[in-house]
C-alpha cells in the first residue's frame, strides 16, 4: 500500500525552479509533521525542510534557506517543496516523509520519520 507519492522532479538549468509535490493517504498525513530529505550519489540522506501539521512552523537546512519553501495543503493531503535559484549541488533524489506521531526529537532526524515516499530525481545542470 503506497502512502506517499512524490512528483515534480526533473532536469533544470542552474538558476531555475521546480516544485515538488508529495501526495499522501489521509491516514498518513493527518496530524503529522512532514519533511523533505534528499540523497545525492555517494552521500548520506540529508534533511532539507520540515513543516508542522498546522503549517505554522517550518525549518530548513542552511544550504536551502531563502531558496526553498515548504508548504502543505491539508485539505488535499499534499506537501510541497518550492525550489528556486537551483544549484548543481541540489542534484539528488528527493524524498518526502511523514514524521512519527509524538516524536519529540529534531525535525531534521530521519529516524523521526516512519513513512517514506519512493523519491523523485532532481538534476540541476550547470
FIKEKOL-165879 format. One record per atom (N, C-alpha, C, O): residue number from 0; z negated, x negated, y. Coordinates in nm, 4 decimals, always signed. Atoms other than C-alpha are relative to their C-alpha. Layout:
residues N
[NUM [Z X Y]]
...
//
This chain:
residues 126
[0 [+0.0000 -0.0847 -0.1189]]
[0 [+0.0000 +0.0000 +0.0000]]
[0 [+0.0000 -0.0891 +0.1251]]
[0 [-0.0977 -0.1582 +0.1537]]
[1 [-0.0134 +0.0807 -0.1196]]
[1 [+0.1253 -0.1664 +0.3182]]
[1 [-0.0753 +0.0664 +0.1131]]
[1 [-0.0555 +0.1848 +0.1402]]
[2 [+0.0840 -0.0573 -0.1036]]
[2 [-0.1203 -0.1178 +0.6012]]
[2 [+0.0326 -0.0496 +0.1394]]
[2 [+0.0052 +0.0195 +0.2375]]
[3 [-0.0383 +0.0554 -0.1294]]
[3 [+0.0094 -0.3427 +0.8804]]
[3 [+0.1431 -0.0510 -0.0106]]
[3 [+0.1755 -0.1262 -0.1025]]
[4 [-0.1393 +0.0416 +0.0011]]
[4 [+0.3763 -0.3955 +0.9609]]
[4 [+0.0385 -0.0511 +0.1384]]
[4 [+0.0398 +0.0241 +0.2359]]
[5 [-0.0416 +0.0595 -0.1258]]
[5 [+0.4878 -0.6364 +1.2318]]
[5 [+0.1504 +0.0123 +0.0181]]
[5 [+0.2257 +0.0203 -0.0790]]
[6 [-0.1422 +0.0003 -0.0324]]
[6 [+0.8229 -0.6229 +1.4075]]
[6 [+0.0168 -0.0591 +0.1391]]
[6 [-0.0801 -0.0747 +0.2133]]
[7 [-0.0303 +0.0477 -0.1335]]
[7 [+0.9938 -0.7623 +1.7146]]
[7 [+0.0247 -0.1483 +0.0123]]
[7 [+0.0589 -0.1966 +0.1203]]
[8 [-0.0263 +0.1422 -0.0059]]
[8 [+1.0280 -1.1265 +1.6236]]
[8 [+0.1486 -0.0288 +0.0121]]
[8 [+0.2323 +0.0608 +0.0013]]
[9 [-0.1397 +0.0376 -0.0109]]
[9 [+1.3473 -1.3199 +1.6692]]
[9 [+0.0163 -0.1363 +0.0625]]
[9 [-0.0793 -0.2126 +0.0762]]
[10 [-0.0352 +0.1275 -0.0621]]
[10 [+1.5221 -1.6128 +1.8315]]
[10 [+0.0194 +0.0235 +0.1494]]
[10 [+0.0918 +0.1143 +0.1904]]
[11 [-0.0085 -0.0144 -0.1453]]
[11 [+1.4851 -1.6572 +2.2058]]
[11 [+0.0015 -0.1383 +0.0618]]
[11 [-0.0545 -0.2326 +0.0059]]
[12 [-0.0016 +0.1280 -0.0709]]
[12 [+1.5521 -1.9356 +2.4535]]
[12 [-0.1313 -0.0214 +0.0745]]
[12 [-0.2007 +0.0738 +0.1102]]
[13 [+0.1206 +0.0329 -0.0763]]
[13 [+1.2686 -2.1137 +2.6265]]
[13 [+0.0045 +0.0710 +0.1353]]
[13 [+0.1080 +0.0750 +0.2018]]
[14 [+0.0076 -0.0773 -0.1225]]
[14 [+1.1517 -1.9100 +2.9229]]
[14 [+0.0218 +0.1478 -0.0194]]
[14 [-0.0027 +0.2271 +0.0715]]
[15 [-0.0271 -0.1397 +0.0293]]
[15 [+1.2463 -1.5847 +2.7570]]
[15 [-0.1246 +0.0768 -0.0411]]
[15 [-0.2361 +0.0247 -0.0389]]
[16 [+0.1102 -0.0900 +0.0341]]
[16 [+1.0340 -1.2922 +2.6442]]
[16 [+0.0287 +0.0731 -0.1306]]
[16 [+0.1442 +0.0938 -0.1680]]
[17 [-0.0068 -0.0856 +0.1176]]
[17 [+0.9643 -1.0957 +2.3288]]
[17 [-0.1222 +0.0893 -0.0002]]
[17 [-0.2268 +0.0528 +0.0535]]
[18 [+0.1155 -0.0852 +0.0219]]
[18 [+0.7395 -0.8042 +2.2463]]
[18 [-0.0133 +0.0279 -0.1490]]
[18 [+0.0753 +0.0860 -0.2117]]
[19 [+0.0304 -0.0278 +0.1403]]
[19 [+0.5842 -0.7909 +1.9028]]
[19 [-0.0773 +0.1304 -0.0105]]
[19 [-0.1589 +0.1637 +0.0754]]
[20 [+0.0720 -0.1236 +0.0293]]
[20 [+0.4626 -0.4645 +1.7562]]
[20 [-0.0616 -0.0102 -0.1380]]
[20 [-0.0091 -0.0782 -0.2262]]
[21 [+0.0663 -0.0061 +0.1303]]
[21 [+0.2242 -0.4009 +1.4705]]
[21 [-0.0420 +0.1437 -0.0236]]
[21 [-0.1337 +0.1944 +0.0410]]
[22 [+0.0308 -0.1386 +0.0336]]
[22 [+0.2188 -0.0540 +1.3208]]
[22 [-0.0999 +0.0021 -0.1147]]
[22 [-0.0832 -0.0673 -0.2150]]
[23 [+0.1081 -0.0030 +0.0978]]
[23 [-0.0928 +0.0314 +1.1248]]
[23 [-0.0178 +0.1393 -0.0571]]
[23 [+0.0200 +0.2395 +0.0037]]
[24 [+0.0440 -0.1289 +0.0516]]
[24 [-0.2127 +0.3029 +0.8990]]
[24 [-0.1207 +0.0443 +0.0814]]
[24 [-0.1952 -0.0380 +0.1346]]
[25 [+0.1091 -0.0510 -0.0831]]
[25 [-0.4605 +0.5293 +1.0724]]
[25 [-0.1357 -0.0528 -0.0472]]
[25 [-0.2217 -0.0864 +0.0342]]
[26 [+0.1289 +0.0456 +0.0535]]
[26 [-0.7431 +0.4239 +0.8413]]
[26 [-0.0245 -0.1460 +0.0333]]
[26 [-0.1385 -0.1854 +0.0580]]
[27 [+0.0142 +0.1422 -0.0312]]
[27 [-0.6765 +0.0548 +0.9069]]
[27 [-0.0273 -0.0212 +0.1478]]
[27 [-0.0946 -0.1173 +0.1853]]
[28 [-0.0004 +0.0227 -0.1440]]
[28 [-0.6523 +0.0990 +1.2823]]
[28 [-0.1229 +0.0560 +0.0705]]
[28 [-0.1746 -0.0032 +0.1653]]
[29 [+0.1035 -0.0720 -0.0729]]
[29 [-0.9243 +0.3418 +1.3776]]
[29 [-0.1311 -0.0779 +0.0054]]
[29 [-0.1805 -0.1266 -0.0962]]
[30 [+0.1296 +0.0636 -0.0253]]
[30 [-1.2396 +0.1898 +1.5284]]
[30 [-0.0031 -0.1482 -0.0323]]
[30 [-0.1103 -0.2052 -0.0523]]
[31 [-0.0047 +0.1431 +0.0302]]
[31 [-1.1219 -0.1639 +1.4607]]
[31 [+0.0597 -0.0782 +0.1164]]
[31 [+0.1569 -0.0354 +0.1787]]
[32 [-0.0673 +0.0969 -0.0852]]
[32 [-1.0547 -0.4538 +1.6903]]
[32 [+0.1200 -0.0548 -0.0768]]
[32 [+0.1223 -0.0555 -0.1999]]
[33 [-0.1212 +0.0529 +0.0613]]
[33 [-0.7141 -0.6073 +1.6279]]
[33 [+0.0298 -0.1383 +0.0582]]
[33 [-0.0066 -0.1688 +0.1717]]
[34 [-0.0325 +0.1336 -0.0469]]
[34 [-0.5863 -0.9604 +1.6542]]
[34 [+0.1405 -0.0409 -0.0376]]
[34 [+0.2025 +0.0153 -0.1279]]
[35 [-0.1263 +0.0668 +0.0331]]
[35 [-0.2712 -1.1674 +1.6555]]
[35 [-0.0306 -0.1467 -0.0276]]
[35 [-0.1042 -0.2117 +0.0466]]
[36 [+0.0089 +0.1398 +0.0368]]
[36 [-0.2532 -1.5039 +1.4840]]
[36 [+0.1411 -0.0530 -0.0190]]
[36 [+0.2360 +0.0248 -0.0287]]
[37 [-0.1303 +0.0591 +0.0274]]
[37 [+0.0328 -1.7474 +1.4323]]
[37 [-0.0172 -0.1253 -0.0837]]
[37 [-0.1217 -0.1903 -0.0825]]
[38 [+0.0019 +0.1194 +0.0828]]
[38 [+0.1192 -2.0235 +1.1936]]
[38 [+0.1353 -0.0686 +0.0079]]
[38 [+0.2380 -0.0124 -0.0299]]
[39 [-0.1202 +0.0824 -0.0070]]
[39 [+0.3724 -2.2966 +1.2583]]
[39 [+0.0100 -0.0839 -0.1263]]
[39 [-0.0913 -0.1082 -0.1918]]
[40 [-0.0174 +0.0802 +0.1215]]
[40 [+0.5195 -2.5054 +0.9750]]
[40 [-0.0910 -0.1227 +0.0005]]
[40 [-0.0946 -0.1983 +0.0976]]
[41 [+0.0859 +0.1160 +0.0139]]
[41 [+0.2701 -2.7627 +0.8531]]
[41 [-0.1301 +0.0072 +0.0765]]
[41 [-0.2056 -0.0900 +0.0804]]
[42 [+0.1228 -0.0141 -0.0785]]
[42 [-0.0101 -2.6262 +1.0696]]
[42 [-0.0859 +0.1140 -0.0528]]
[42 [-0.0385 +0.2016 -0.1252]]
[43 [+0.0908 -0.1072 +0.0381]]
[43 [-0.3128 -2.4079 +1.0161]]
[43 [+0.0293 +0.1259 +0.0812]]
[43 [+0.0903 +0.1207 +0.1880]]
[44 [-0.0130 -0.1255 -0.0736]]
[44 [-0.3150 -2.0449 +1.1177]]
[44 [-0.0865 -0.0074 +0.1254]]
[44 [-0.2005 -0.0537 +0.1211]]
[45 [+0.0650 +0.0143 -0.1308]]
[45 [-0.4110 -2.0206 +1.4848]]
[45 [-0.0201 +0.1364 +0.0632]]
[45 [+0.0700 +0.2202 +0.0613]]
[46 [+0.0265 -0.1212 -0.0757]]
[46 [-0.5746 -1.7409 +1.6792]]
[46 [+0.0851 +0.0021 +0.1263]]
[46 [+0.1018 -0.1001 +0.1927]]
[47 [-0.0793 -0.0158 -0.1206]]
[47 [-0.3566 -1.6060 +1.9584]]
[47 [-0.0689 +0.0947 +0.0987]]
[47 [-0.0908 +0.0594 +0.2145]]
[48 [+0.0584 -0.0997 -0.0903]]
[48 [-0.5174 -1.2920 +2.1008]]
[48 [-0.0703 +0.1065 -0.0819]]
[48 [-0.0413 +0.1259 -0.1999]]
[49 [+0.0711 -0.1097 +0.0643]]
[49 [-0.7523 -1.0070 +2.0196]]
[49 [-0.0303 +0.1078 +0.1028]]
[49 [-0.0371 +0.0819 +0.2230]]
[50 [+0.0294 -0.1134 -0.0875]]
[50 [-0.8301 -0.6650 +2.1599]]
[50 [-0.0997 +0.0912 -0.0698]]
[50 [-0.0910 +0.1146 -0.1904]]
[51 [+0.1009 -0.0901 +0.0547]]
[51 [-1.1246 -0.4333 +2.1125]]
[51 [+0.0608 +0.1363 -0.0313]]
[51 [+0.1744 +0.1646 +0.0066]]
[52 [-0.0475 -0.1332 +0.0353]]
[52 [-1.0917 -0.0805 +1.9773]]
[52 [+0.0358 +0.0804 +0.1258]]
[52 [+0.1377 +0.1493 +0.1296]]
[53 [-0.0248 -0.0765 -0.1219]]
[53 [-1.1157 +0.0664 +2.3266]]
[53 [+0.1114 -0.0587 +0.0848]]
[53 [+0.1679 +0.0083 +0.1713]]
[54 [-0.0979 +0.0685 -0.0839]]
[54 [-0.8756 -0.1883 +2.4689]]
[54 [-0.0617 -0.0615 +0.1240]]
[54 [+0.0076 -0.1266 +0.2022]]
[55 [+0.0648 +0.0488 -0.1210]]
[55 [-1.1317 -0.2786 +2.7325]]
[55 [-0.0347 -0.1474 -0.0020]]
[55 [-0.0672 -0.2055 +0.1015]]
[56 [+0.0332 +0.1422 +0.0127]]
[56 [-1.1929 -0.6282 +2.6015]]
[56 [+0.1128 -0.0714 -0.0716]]
[56 [+0.1558 -0.0299 -0.1792]]
[57 [-0.1046 +0.0813 +0.0611]]
[57 [-0.9286 -0.8877 +2.5286]]
[57 [-0.0398 -0.1472 +0.0079]]
[57 [-0.1200 -0.1867 +0.0925]]
[58 [+0.0219 +0.1434 -0.0034]]
[58 [-0.9335 -1.2578 +2.4516]]
[58 [+0.1274 -0.0702 -0.0445]]
[58 [+0.2076 -0.0147 -0.1195]]
[59 [-0.1217 +0.0765 +0.0257]]
[59 [-0.6671 -1.5274 +2.4288]]
[59 [-0.0339 -0.1463 -0.0244]]
[59 [-0.1323 -0.1989 +0.0278]]
[60 [+0.0079 +0.1453 +0.0090]]
[60 [-0.6266 -1.8823 +2.3164]]
[60 [+0.0499 -0.0563 +0.1319]]
[60 [+0.1370 +0.0027 +0.1959]]
[61 [-0.0331 +0.0549 -0.1319]]
[61 [-0.5979 -2.1063 +2.6208]]
[61 [+0.1495 -0.0227 +0.0192]]
[61 [+0.2015 -0.0048 +0.1293]]
[62 [-0.1409 +0.0374 -0.0138]]
[62 [-0.2390 -2.2053 +2.5480]]
[62 [+0.0909 +0.1175 +0.0342]]
[62 [+0.2053 +0.0961 +0.0743]]
[63 [-0.0852 -0.1158 -0.0300]]
[63 [-0.1104 -1.8490 +2.5975]]
[63 [-0.0517 +0.0819 +0.1180]]
[63 [+0.0132 +0.1779 +0.1595]]
[64 [+0.0545 -0.0757 -0.1127]]
[64 [-0.3301 -1.7274 +2.8816]]
[64 [+0.0980 +0.0003 +0.1168]]
[64 [+0.1546 -0.1028 +0.1529]]
[65 [-0.0935 -0.0140 -0.1106]]
[65 [-0.1203 -1.5959 +3.1666]]
[65 [+0.1431 +0.0230 -0.0439]]
[65 [+0.2280 +0.0560 +0.0390]]
[66 [-0.1368 -0.0196 +0.0514]]
[66 [+0.1888 -1.5699 +2.9428]]
[66 [+0.0075 +0.1155 -0.0988]]
[66 [+0.1070 +0.1879 -0.1018]]
[67 [+0.0019 -0.1047 +0.1028]]
[67 [+0.0912 -1.3318 +2.6609]]
[67 [-0.0979 +0.1089 +0.0405]]
[67 [-0.1994 +0.0827 +0.1049]]
[68 [+0.0889 -0.1128 -0.0238]]
[68 [-0.0631 -0.9870 +2.6861]]
[68 [-0.0095 +0.0848 -0.1255]]
[68 [+0.0917 +0.1290 -0.1799]]
[69 [+0.0225 -0.0871 +0.1147]]
[69 [-0.2168 -0.7932 +2.4009]]
[69 [-0.0387 +0.1387 +0.0512]]
[69 [-0.1121 +0.1517 +0.1492]]
[70 [+0.0327 -0.1361 -0.0376]]
[70 [-0.2382 -0.4160 +2.4224]]
[70 [+0.0053 +0.0865 -0.1254]]
[70 [+0.0512 +0.0419 -0.2306]]
[71 [-0.0025 -0.0893 +0.1152]]
[71 [-0.2770 -0.1178 +2.1935]]
[71 [+0.0191 +0.1434 +0.0448]]
[71 [-0.0183 +0.1810 +0.1559]]
[72 [-0.0175 -0.1432 -0.0197]]
[72 [-0.1817 +0.2480 +2.1702]]
[72 [-0.0691 +0.0678 -0.1165]]
[72 [-0.0136 +0.0752 -0.2261]]
[73 [+0.0776 -0.0562 +0.1097]]
[73 [-0.4482 +0.4213 +1.9665]]
[73 [+0.0575 +0.1325 -0.0507]]
[73 [+0.0334 +0.1703 -0.1654]]
[74 [-0.0641 -0.1231 +0.0455]]
[74 [-0.2520 +0.7463 +1.9531]]
[74 [+0.1133 -0.0296 -0.0978]]
[74 [+0.1448 +0.0519 -0.1845]]
[75 [-0.1118 +0.0392 +0.0858]]
[75 [+0.0334 +0.5606 +1.7847]]
[75 [-0.0400 -0.1012 -0.1070]]
[75 [+0.0444 -0.1457 -0.1848]]
[76 [+0.0487 +0.0978 +0.0995]]
[76 [-0.1834 +0.3251 +1.5739]]
[76 [+0.0808 -0.1291 +0.0055]]
[76 [+0.1210 -0.1826 -0.0979]]
[77 [-0.0847 +0.1166 -0.0179]]
[77 [+0.0053 +0.0307 +1.7165]]
[77 [-0.0643 -0.0978 +0.0982]]
[77 [-0.1224 -0.0586 +0.1995]]
[78 [+0.0437 +0.1061 -0.0901]]
[78 [-0.0905 -0.3003 +1.8719]]
[78 [+0.1221 -0.0840 +0.0365]]
[78 [+0.2125 -0.1037 -0.0447]]
[79 [-0.1153 +0.0736 -0.0518]]
[79 [+0.1474 -0.5061 +2.0826]]
[79 [-0.0414 -0.1391 +0.0470]]
[79 [-0.1570 -0.1637 +0.0814]]
[80 [+0.0185 +0.1304 -0.0616]]
[80 [+0.1846 -0.8649 +2.1915]]
[80 [+0.1241 -0.0267 +0.0856]]
[80 [+0.2316 -0.0574 +0.0340]]
[81 [-0.1081 +0.0310 -0.0925]]
[81 [+0.3996 -0.9104 +2.5006]]
[81 [-0.0040 -0.1484 +0.0314]]
[81 [-0.1046 -0.1998 +0.0803]]
[82 [-0.0060 +0.1446 -0.0175]]
[82 [+0.5108 -1.2715 +2.5213]]
[82 [+0.1056 -0.0324 +0.1049]]
[82 [+0.2215 +0.0071 +0.0917]]
[83 [-0.0917 +0.0409 -0.1051]]
[83 [+0.6681 -1.4159 +2.8341]]
[83 [-0.0059 -0.1518 +0.0176]]
[83 [-0.0951 -0.2184 -0.0348]]
[84 [-0.0061 +0.1454 -0.0249]]
[84 [+0.7641 -1.7656 +2.9505]]
[84 [-0.0170 -0.0778 -0.1299]]
[84 [-0.0946 -0.1731 -0.1368]]
[85 [+0.0153 +0.0611 +0.1316]]
[85 [+0.8039 -1.8635 +2.5879]]
[85 [+0.0414 -0.1452 -0.0003]]
[85 [+0.1336 -0.1861 +0.0703]]
[86 [-0.0229 +0.1432 +0.0117]]
[86 [+0.7976 -2.2293 +2.4944]]
[86 [+0.0346 -0.0330 -0.1451]]
[86 [-0.0016 +0.0424 -0.2355]]
[87 [-0.0301 +0.0380 +0.1390]]
[87 [+0.9316 -2.4112 +2.1868]]
[87 [-0.1254 -0.0113 -0.0866]]
[87 [-0.1201 +0.0163 -0.2065]]
[88 [+0.1240 +0.0127 +0.0778]]
[88 [+0.5708 -2.4749 +2.0809]]
[88 [-0.0602 +0.1347 -0.0381]]
[88 [-0.1583 +0.1392 -0.1123]]
[89 [+0.0429 -0.1331 +0.0439]]
[89 [+0.5242 -2.0977 +2.0481]]
[89 [+0.0687 +0.0411 -0.1304]]
[89 [+0.0365 +0.1454 -0.1873]]
[90 [-0.0705 -0.0312 +0.1239]]
[90 [+0.7568 -2.1060 +1.7470]]
[90 [-0.0973 +0.0039 -0.1173]]
[90 [-0.1703 -0.0921 -0.1421]]
[91 [+0.0930 -0.0192 +0.1116]]
[91 [+0.5664 -1.9720 +1.4472]]
[91 [+0.0273 +0.1350 -0.0639]]
[91 [+0.1033 +0.2165 -0.0118]]
[92 [+0.0087 -0.1348 +0.0552]]
[92 [+0.5209 -1.6808 +1.2138]]
[92 [-0.1229 +0.0649 +0.0618]]
[92 [-0.2323 +0.0085 +0.0589]]
[93 [+0.1081 -0.0726 -0.0665]]
[93 [+0.3089 -1.4248 +1.3978]]
[93 [-0.0499 +0.1115 -0.0907]]
[93 [+0.0282 +0.1886 -0.1463]]
[94 [+0.0637 -0.0988 +0.0858]]
[94 [+0.0631 -1.2080 +1.2078]]
[94 [-0.0943 +0.0876 +0.0826]]
[94 [-0.1659 +0.0380 +0.1696]]
[95 [+0.1073 -0.0814 -0.0556]]
[95 [-0.1380 -0.9113 +1.3186]]
[95 [-0.1034 +0.0238 -0.1087]]
[95 [-0.0733 +0.0162 -0.2278]]
[96 [+0.1103 -0.0161 +0.0930]]
[96 [-0.4725 -0.8428 +1.1591]]
[96 [-0.1012 +0.0979 +0.0563]]
[96 [-0.1186 +0.1099 +0.1776]]
[97 [+0.1052 -0.0933 -0.0372]]
[97 [-0.7454 -0.5818 +1.1612]]
[97 [-0.1355 -0.0633 -0.0284]]
[97 [-0.1603 -0.1155 -0.1371]]
[98 [+0.1303 +0.0629 +0.0126]]
[98 [-1.0977 -0.7022 +1.2202]]
[98 [-0.0917 +0.0818 -0.0896]]
[98 [-0.0847 +0.2047 -0.0928]]
[99 [+0.0970 -0.0669 +0.0851]]
[99 [-1.3715 -0.6229 +0.9738]]
[99 [-0.0934 +0.0867 +0.0847]]
[99 [-0.1425 +0.0418 +0.1883]]
[100 [+0.0978 -0.0821 -0.0727]]
[100 [-1.5870 -0.3324 +1.0886]]
[100 [-0.1364 -0.0682 +0.0038]]
[100 [-0.1805 -0.1230 -0.0973]]
[101 [+0.1354 +0.0533 -0.0185]]
[101 [-1.9246 -0.4515 +1.2230]]
[101 [-0.0055 -0.1520 -0.0088]]
[101 [-0.1146 -0.2085 -0.0159]]
[102 [+0.0027 +0.1456 +0.0019]]
[102 [-1.8170 -0.8176 +1.2124]]
[102 [-0.0455 -0.0487 +0.1367]]
[102 [+0.0108 -0.0106 +0.2393]]
[103 [+0.0593 +0.0441 -0.1260]]
[103 [-2.0241 -0.9948 +1.4756]]
[103 [+0.0440 -0.1397 +0.0414]]
[103 [+0.0039 -0.1894 +0.1466]]
[104 [-0.0463 +0.1336 -0.0329]]
[104 [-1.8519 -1.3306 +1.4675]]
[104 [+0.1077 +0.0021 +0.1071]]
[104 [+0.1417 +0.1069 +0.1619]]
[105 [-0.0993 +0.0148 -0.1052]]
[105 [-1.5926 -1.4606 +1.7079]]
[105 [+0.1301 +0.0731 -0.0338]]
[105 [+0.1708 +0.0804 -0.1497]]
[106 [-0.1291 -0.0668 +0.0189]]
[106 [-1.2702 -1.2678 +1.7577]]
[106 [+0.1079 -0.0985 -0.0435]]
[106 [+0.2111 -0.0579 -0.0970]]
[107 [-0.0985 +0.1010 +0.0352]]
[107 [-1.0865 -1.5939 +1.7010]]
[107 [-0.0153 -0.0508 -0.1433]]
[107 [+0.0651 -0.1325 -0.1882]]
[108 [+0.0266 +0.0453 +0.1366]]
[108 [-1.2287 -1.6439 +1.3495]]
[108 [+0.0832 +0.0816 -0.0984]]
[108 [+0.0593 +0.2015 -0.1132]]
[109 [-0.0822 -0.0768 +0.0943]]
[109 [-0.9666 -1.5468 +1.0893]]
[109 [-0.0808 +0.0607 -0.1147]]
[109 [-0.0380 +0.1592 -0.1749]]
[110 [+0.0848 -0.0570 +0.1058]]
[110 [-1.2479 -1.4864 +0.8381]]
[110 [-0.0562 +0.1358 +0.0405]]
[110 [-0.1077 +0.2096 -0.0436]]
[111 [+0.0488 -0.1286 -0.0474]]
[111 [-1.3433 -1.1894 +1.0531]]
[111 [+0.0990 +0.1135 -0.0177]]
[111 [+0.0697 +0.2271 +0.0195]]
[112 [-0.1060 -0.0986 +0.0174]]
[112 [-1.0228 -1.0054 +0.9625]]
[112 [+0.0267 +0.0188 -0.1494]]
[112 [+0.0351 -0.0787 -0.2241]]
[113 [-0.0182 -0.0217 +0.1432]]
[113 [-0.9648 -0.8409 +0.6273]]
[113 [+0.1262 +0.0782 -0.0354]]
[113 [+0.1480 +0.1109 -0.1520]]
[114 [-0.1292 -0.0615 +0.0276]]
[114 [-0.6265 -0.6712 +0.6636]]
[114 [+0.1035 -0.0747 +0.0832]]
[114 [+0.0884 -0.0898 +0.2044]]
[115 [-0.1015 +0.0821 -0.0657]]
[115 [-0.3161 -0.8745 +0.7456]]
[115 [+0.1385 +0.0579 -0.0243]]
[115 [+0.1661 +0.1160 -0.1293]]
[116 [-0.1389 -0.0357 +0.0187]]
[116 [+0.0474 -0.7979 +0.8017]]
[116 [+0.0763 -0.1119 -0.0696]]
[116 [+0.0194 -0.2157 -0.1034]]
[117 [-0.0823 +0.0968 +0.0722]]
[117 [+0.3332 -0.9847 +0.6392]]
[117 [+0.0565 -0.1080 +0.0918]]
[117 [+0.1083 -0.2089 +0.0440]]
[118 [-0.0457 +0.0990 -0.0957]]
[118 [+0.4261 -1.1716 +0.9563]]
[118 [+0.1406 +0.0254 +0.0494]]
[118 [+0.2227 +0.0860 -0.0194]]
[119 [-0.1335 -0.0079 -0.0578]]
[119 [+0.7265 -1.1862 +1.1848]]
[119 [+0.0300 -0.1337 +0.0667]]
[119 [-0.0538 -0.1888 +0.1380]]
[120 [-0.0361 +0.1330 -0.0488]]
[120 [+0.9127 -1.5043 +1.2765]]
[120 [+0.0395 +0.0055 +0.1475]]
[120 [+0.1186 +0.0901 +0.1892]]
[121 [-0.0396 +0.0202 -0.1394]]
[121 [+0.9355 -1.6097 +1.6401]]
[121 [+0.0486 -0.1434 +0.0129]]
[121 [-0.0242 -0.2377 -0.0182]]
[122 [-0.0575 +0.1322 -0.0183]]
[122 [+1.1645 -1.9010 +1.7173]]
[122 [+0.0459 -0.0145 +0.1446]]
[122 [+0.1255 +0.0653 +0.1940]]
[123 [-0.0348 +0.0250 -0.1398]]
[123 [+1.1941 -2.0432 +2.0685]]
[123 [+0.0801 -0.1292 +0.0067]]
[123 [+0.0305 -0.2361 -0.0286]]
[124 [-0.0870 +0.1184 -0.0093]]
[124 [+1.4834 -2.2800 +2.1293]]
[124 [-0.0115 -0.0626 +0.1383]]
[124 [-0.0332 +0.0053 +0.2386]]
[125 [+0.0123 +0.0727 -0.1273]]
[125 [+1.4749 -2.5467 +2.3963]]
[125 [+0.1337 -0.0085 +0.0715]]
[125 [+0.1421 -0.0662 +0.1799]]
//
